Amino acid sequence: MDNVFKYFNGFFKGLTGLIMTVLGLGVAVEILFGGGALFGISVIENVMGVVNGLGNAGFGGLIALLVLFSLLTAK
């Protein structure tokens, strides 16, 4: 059972790393080539929308932001 948890933990860490890499690439491409350069998607506007949504949620948004931060920085 322990091997199953280690497998899924490694899978989700790899998936999170891949998503963060693609997100960073999207932001860099949009800065270099303008809005909608990556498959017609405005990555920066979407990230700003998520941050604004968490900011407008008050204390719950702060808790959600802290949880996301802890998940992304866990080693």
N, CA, C and O atoms as a GROMACS GRO file, in nm:
protein
  300
    1MET      N    1   0.083  -0.120   0.000
    1MET     CA    2   0.000   0.000   0.000
    1MET      C    3   0.087   0.126   0.000
    1MET      O    4   0.053   0.228  -0.060
    2ASP      N    5   0.200   0.116   0.069
    2ASP     CA    6   0.290   0.230   0.074
    2ASP      C    7   0.345   0.262  -0.065
    2ASP      O    8   0.364   0.379  -0.099
    3ASN      N    9   0.370   0.160  -0.144
    3ASN     CA   10   0.420   0.182  -0.280
    3ASN      C   11   0.318   0.254  -0.367
    3ASN      O   12   0.355   0.334  -0.453
    4VAL      N   13   0.190   0.227  -0.345
    4VAL     CA   14   0.084   0.293  -0.421
    4VAL      C   15   0.084   0.443  -0.391
    4VAL      O   16   0.074   0.525  -0.481
    5PHE      N   17   0.096   0.477  -0.262
    5PHE     CA   18   0.098   0.619  -0.224
    5PHE      C   19   0.223   0.689  -0.278
    5PHE      O   20   0.215   0.804  -0.322
    6LYS      N   21   0.336   0.621  -0.275
    6LYS     CA   22   0.458   0.679  -0.330
    6LYS      C   23   0.445   0.701  -0.480
    6LYS      O   24   0.490   0.802  -0.533
    7TYR      N   25   0.383   0.606  -0.549
    7TYR     CA   26   0.363   0.617  -0.693
    7TYR      C   27   0.275   0.738  -0.727
    7TYR      O   28   0.310   0.819  -0.813
    8PHE      N   29   0.160   0.749  -0.658
    8PHE     CA   30   0.070   0.862  -0.686
    8PHE      C   31   0.132   0.994  -0.644
    8PHE      O   32   0.111   1.096  -0.711
    9ASN      N   33   0.207   0.994  -0.535
    9ASN     CA   34   0.273   1.117  -0.492
    9ASN      C   35   0.373   1.162  -0.598
    9ASN      O   36   0.377   1.280  -0.634
   10GLY      N   37   0.453   1.070  -0.650
   10GLY     CA   38   0.546   1.104  -0.755
   10GLY      C   39   0.478   1.149  -0.883
   10GLY      O   40   0.523   1.242  -0.950
   11PHE      N   41   0.367   1.083  -0.916
   11PHE     CA   42   0.291   1.120  -1.036
   11PHE      C   43   0.239   1.263  -1.025
   11PHE      O   44   0.254   1.342  -1.119
   12PHE      N   45   0.177   1.297  -0.912
   12PHE     CA   46   0.120   1.430  -0.898
   12PHE      C   47   0.226   1.538  -0.884
   12PHE      O   48   0.204   1.651  -0.927
   13LYS      N   49   0.340   1.505  -0.825
   13LYS     CA   50   0.449   1.602  -0.821
   13LYS      C   51   0.501   1.629  -0.962
   13LYS      O   52   0.528   1.744  -0.998
   14GLY      N   53   0.514   1.524  -1.043
   14GLY     CA   54   0.557   1.542  -1.181
   14GLY      C   55   0.456   1.620  -1.263
   14GLY      O   56   0.493   1.705  -1.344
   15LEU      N   57   0.328   1.590  -1.242
   15LEU     CA   58   0.223   1.661  -1.314
   15LEU      C   59   0.220   1.809  -1.275
   15LEU      O   60   0.204   1.895  -1.361
   16THR      N   61   0.236   1.838  -1.146
   16THR     CA   62   0.240   1.977  -1.101
   16THR      C   63   0.360   2.049  -1.160
   16THR      O   64   0.348   2.164  -1.203
   17GLY      N   65   0.475   1.983  -1.164
   17GLY     CA   66   0.593   2.044  -1.225
   17GLY      C   67   0.572   2.073  -1.372
   17GLY      O   68   0.614   2.177  -1.422
   18LEU      N   69   0.509   1.980  -1.443
   18LEU     CA   70   0.480   2.000  -1.585
   18LEU      C   71   0.385   2.118  -1.606
   18LEU      O   72   0.407   2.200  -1.695
   19ILE      N   73   0.280   2.126  -1.525
   19ILE     CA   74   0.183   2.236  -1.538
   19ILE      C   75   0.250   2.370  -1.510
   19ILE      O   76   0.225   2.468  -1.580
   20MET      N   77   0.334   2.375  -1.407
   20MET     CA   78   0.401   2.501  -1.375
   20MET      C   79   0.499   2.541  -1.486
   20MET      O   80   0.516   2.660  -1.514
   21THR      N   81   0.564   2.444  -1.548
   21THR     CA   82   0.654   2.472  -1.660
   21THR      C   83   0.577   2.528  -1.779
   21THR      O   84   0.620   2.626  -1.840
   22VAL      N   85   0.465   2.466  -1.812
   22VAL     CA   86   0.383   2.513  -1.924
   22VAL      C   87   0.325   2.652  -1.894
   22VAL      O   88   0.315   2.736  -1.983
   23LEU      N   89   0.288   2.675  -1.768
   23LEU     CA   90   0.237   2.807  -1.730
   23LEU      C   91   0.344   2.913  -1.746
   23LEU      O   92   0.318   3.021  -1.800
   24GLY      N   93   0.466   2.882  -1.700
   24GLY     CA   94   0.577   2.977  -1.717
   24GLY      C   95   0.609   3.002  -1.863
   24GLY      O   96   0.637   3.115  -1.903
   25LEU      N   97   0.605   2.896  -1.943
   25LEU     CA   98   0.628   2.911  -2.086
   25LEU      C   99   0.520   2.998  -2.150
   25LEU      O  100   0.550   3.082  -2.235
   26GLY      N  101   0.396   2.978  -2.109
   26GLY     CA  102   0.286   3.058  -2.163
   26GLY      C  103   0.301   3.205  -2.131
   26GLY      O  104   0.276   3.291  -2.216
   27VAL      N  105   0.342   3.235  -2.007
   27VAL     CA  106   0.363   3.375  -1.968
   27VAL      C  107   0.478   3.435  -2.049
   27VAL      O  108   0.467   3.548  -2.098
   28ALA      N  109   0.587   3.361  -2.063
   28ALA     CA  110   0.701   3.413  -2.140
   28ALA      C  111   0.666   3.436  -2.286
   28ALA      O  112   0.704   3.537  -2.344
   29VAL      N  113   0.592   3.342  -2.346
   29VAL     CA  114   0.552   3.357  -2.487
   29VAL      C  115   0.460   3.476  -2.503
   29VAL      O  116   0.470   3.551  -2.600
   30GLU      N  117   0.369   3.495  -2.408
   30GLU     CA  118   0.276   3.608  -2.418
   30GLU      C  119   0.349   3.741  -2.402
   30GLU      O  120   0.313   3.839  -2.467
   31ILE      N  121   0.449   3.746  -2.316
   31ILE     CA  122   0.527   3.869  -2.300
   31ILE      C  123   0.605   3.899  -2.428
   31ILE      O  124   0.613   4.014  -2.471
   32LEU      N  125   0.663   3.795  -2.487
   32LEU     CA  126   0.746   3.816  -2.607
   32LEU      C  127   0.665   3.846  -2.732
   32LEU      O  128   0.702   3.932  -2.812
   33PHE      N  129   0.553   3.774  -2.750
   33PHE     CA  130   0.480   3.783  -2.876
   33PHE      C  131   0.343   3.848  -2.866
   33PHE      O  132   0.273   3.861  -2.967
   34GLY      N  133   0.302   3.889  -2.748
   34GLY     CA  134   0.173   3.956  -2.732
   34GLY      C  135   0.064   3.859  -2.689
   34GLY      O  136   0.083   3.738  -2.686
   35GLY      N  137  -0.051   3.917  -2.656
   35GLY     CA  138  -0.164   3.840  -2.605
   35GLY      C  139  -0.217   3.738  -2.704
   35GLY      O  140  -0.229   3.767  -2.823
   36GLY      N  141  -0.250   3.622  -2.654
   36GLY     CA  142  -0.308   3.518  -2.736
   36GLY      C  143  -0.211   3.447  -2.828
   36GLY      O  144  -0.253   3.379  -2.922
   37ALA      N  145  -0.082   3.460  -2.802
   37ALA     CA  146   0.018   3.399  -2.890
   37ALA      C  147   0.027   3.247  -2.870
   37ALA      O  148   0.072   3.176  -2.960
   38LEU      N  149  -0.016   3.198  -2.756
   38LEU     CA  150  -0.008   3.055  -2.727
   38LEU      C  151  -0.146   2.994  -2.742
   38LEU      O  152  -0.225   2.996  -2.648
   39PHE      N  153  -0.175   2.941  -2.859
   39PHE     CA  154  -0.303   2.878  -2.891
   39PHE      C  155  -0.423   2.971  -2.874
   39PHE      O  156  -0.534   2.924  -2.850
   40GLY      N  157  -0.402   3.100  -2.885
   40GLY     CA  158  -0.511   3.196  -2.873
   40GLY      C  159  -0.559   3.218  -2.730
   40GLY      O  160  -0.666   3.274  -2.709
   41ILE      N  161  -0.480   3.175  -2.633
   41ILE     CA  162  -0.518   3.187  -2.492
   41ILE      C  163  -0.436   3.299  -2.429
   41ILE      O  164  -0.314   3.306  -2.448
   42SER      N  165  -0.501   3.385  -2.353
   42SER     CA  166  -0.431   3.489  -2.280
   42SER      C  167  -0.398   3.436  -2.140
   42SER      O  168  -0.480   3.441  -2.050
   43VAL      N  169  -0.276   3.386  -2.125
   43VAL     CA  170  -0.235   3.321  -2.001
   43VAL      C  171  -0.229   3.421  -1.887
   43VAL      O  172  -0.274   3.392  -1.776
   44ILE      N  173  -0.175   3.538  -1.912
   44ILE     CA  174  -0.159   3.638  -1.807
   44ILE      C  175  -0.296   3.682  -1.755
   44ILE      O  176  -0.313   3.698  -1.634
   45GLU      N  177  -0.393   3.703  -1.844
   45GLU     CA  178  -0.527   3.742  -1.799
   45GLU      C  179  -0.592   3.632  -1.716
   45GLU      O  180  -0.661   3.660  -1.618
   46ASN      N  181  -0.570   3.506  -1.755
   46ASN     CA  182  -0.626   3.396  -1.678
   46ASN      C  183  -0.563   3.386  -1.539
   46ASN      O  184  -0.634   3.362  -1.441
   47VAL      N  185  -0.433   3.404  -1.530
   47VAL     CA  186  -0.366   3.400  -1.400
   47VAL      C  187  -0.413   3.517  -1.314
   47VAL      O  188  -0.438   3.501  -1.194
   48MET      N  189  -0.425   3.634  -1.374
   48MET     CA  190  -0.474   3.749  -1.299
   48MET      C  191  -0.617   3.727  -1.252
   48MET      O  192  -0.653   3.771  -1.142
   49GLY      N  193  -0.700   3.662  -1.332
   49GLY     CA  194  -0.836   3.632  -1.292
   49GLY      C  195  -0.843   3.539  -1.172
   49GLY      O  196  -0.926   3.557  -1.083
   50VAL      N  197  -0.755   3.439  -1.169
   50VAL     CA  198  -0.750   3.348  -1.054
   50VAL      C  199  -0.706   3.422  -0.929
   50VAL      O  200  -0.764   3.405  -0.822
   51VAL      N  201  -0.602   3.504  -0.942
   51VAL     CA  202  -0.551   3.580  -0.827
   51VAL      C  203  -0.656   3.678  -0.777
   51VAL      O  204  -0.676   3.691  -0.656
   52ASN      N  205  -0.724   3.747  -0.868
   52ASN     CA  206  -0.830   3.840  -0.828
   52ASN      C  207  -0.946   3.767  -0.763
   52ASN      O  208  -1.006   3.816  -0.667
   53GLY      N  209  -0.980   3.649  -0.814
   53GLY     CA  210  -1.087   3.570  -0.754
   53GLY      C  211  -1.053   3.528  -0.612
   53GLY      O  212  -1.139   3.532  -0.524
   54LEU      N  213  -0.929   3.489  -0.590
   54LEU     CA  214  -0.887   3.453  -0.454
   54LEU      C  215  -0.882   3.577  -0.365
   54LEU      O  216  -0.914   3.570  -0.247
   55GLY      N  217  -0.840   3.690  -0.422
   55GLY     CA  218  -0.832   3.813  -0.344
   55GLY      C  219  -0.969   3.865  -0.302
   55GLY      O  220  -0.983   3.923  -0.195
   56ASN      N  221  -1.069   3.844  -0.386
   56ASN     CA  222  -1.204   3.892  -0.355
   56ASN      C  223  -1.280   3.796  -0.264
   56ASN      O  224  -1.391   3.827  -0.221
   57ALA      N  225  -1.222   3.680  -0.235
   57ALA     CA  226  -1.291   3.581  -0.153
   57ALA      C  227  -1.268   3.604  -0.004
   57ALA      O  228  -1.320   3.529   0.079
   58GLY      N  229  -1.192   3.706   0.032
   58GLY     CA  230  -1.170   3.738   0.173
   58GLY      C  231  -1.080   3.636   0.241
   58GLY      O  232  -0.979   3.592   0.186
   59PHE      N  233  -1.119   3.600   0.364
   59PHE     CA  234  -1.038   3.510   0.444
   59PHE      C  235  -1.028   3.371   0.381
   59PHE      O  236  -0.923   3.307   0.387
   60GLY      N  237  -1.136   3.325   0.320
   60GLY     CA  238  -1.134   3.195   0.252
   60GLY      C  239  -1.035   3.194   0.137
   60GLY      O  240  -0.968   3.093   0.113
   61GLY      N  241  -1.025   3.304   0.065
   61GLY     CA  242  -0.929   3.316  -0.044
   61GLY      C  243  -0.786   3.314   0.007
   61GLY      O  244  -0.697   3.256  -0.056
   62LEU      N  245  -0.764   3.377   0.123
   62LEU     CA  246  -0.631   3.375   0.183
   62LEU      C  247  -0.592   3.234   0.224
   62LEU      O  248  -0.479   3.191   0.202
   63ILE      N  249  -0.686   3.162   0.283
   63ILE     CA  250  -0.659   3.023   0.322
   63ILE      C  251  -0.631   2.938   0.198
   63ILE      O  252  -0.538   2.857   0.198
   64ALA      N  253  -0.711   2.956   0.092
   64ALA     CA  254  -0.690   2.881  -0.032
   64ALA      C  255  -0.554   2.912  -0.092
   64ALA      O  256  -0.486   2.822  -0.141
   65LEU      N  257  -0.513   3.038  -0.089
   65LEU     CA  258  -0.383   3.078  -0.142
   65LEU      C  259  -0.271   3.015  -0.060
   65LEU      O  260  -0.171   2.971  -0.118
   66LEU      N  261  -0.285   3.011   0.071
   66LEU     CA  262  -0.183   2.948   0.155
   66LEU      C  263  -0.174   2.798   0.130
   66LEU      O  264  -0.065   2.741   0.129
   67VAL      N  265  -0.288   2.734   0.110
   67VAL     CA  266  -0.288   2.590   0.081
   67VAL      C  267  -0.221   2.563  -0.054
   67VAL      O  268  -0.140   2.472  -0.065
   68LEU      N  269  -0.256   2.642  -0.155
   68LEU     CA  270  -0.191   2.626  -0.286
   68LEU      C  271  -0.042   2.649  -0.278
   68LEU      O  272   0.036   2.575  -0.338
   69PHE      N  273  -0.001   2.751  -0.204
   69PHE     CA  274   0.140   2.780  -0.189
   69PHE      C  275   0.213   2.665  -0.121
   69PHE      O  276   0.323   2.627  -0.162
   70SER      N  277   0.152   2.610  -0.018
   70SER     CA  278   0.217   2.500   0.053
   70SER      C  279   0.225   2.375  -0.034
   70SER      O  280   0.322   2.300  -0.026
   71LEU      N  281   0.123   2.352  -0.118
   71LEU     CA  282   0.127   2.237  -0.208
   71LEU      C  283   0.235   2.251  -0.314
   71LEU      O  284   0.301   2.154  -0.350
   72LEU      N  285   0.251   2.371  -0.364
   72LEU     CA  286   0.348   2.394  -0.472
   72LEU      C  287   0.492   2.400  -0.422
   72LEU      O  288   0.585   2.375  -0.499
   73THR      N  289   0.513   2.433  -0.294
   73THR     CA  290   0.649   2.443  -0.241
   73THR      C  291   0.688   2.322  -0.159
   73THR      O  292   0.801   2.317  -0.109
   74ALA      N  293   0.601   2.224  -0.142
   74ALA     CA  294   0.634   2.104  -0.064
   74ALA      C  295   0.739   2.022  -0.136
   74ALA      O  296   0.738   2.009  -0.258
   75LYS      N  297   0.830   1.967  -0.057
   75LYS     CA  298   0.939   1.888  -0.117
   75LYS      C  299   0.931   1.745  -0.076
   75LYS      O  300   1.014   1.664  -0.117
   0.00000   0.00000   0.00000
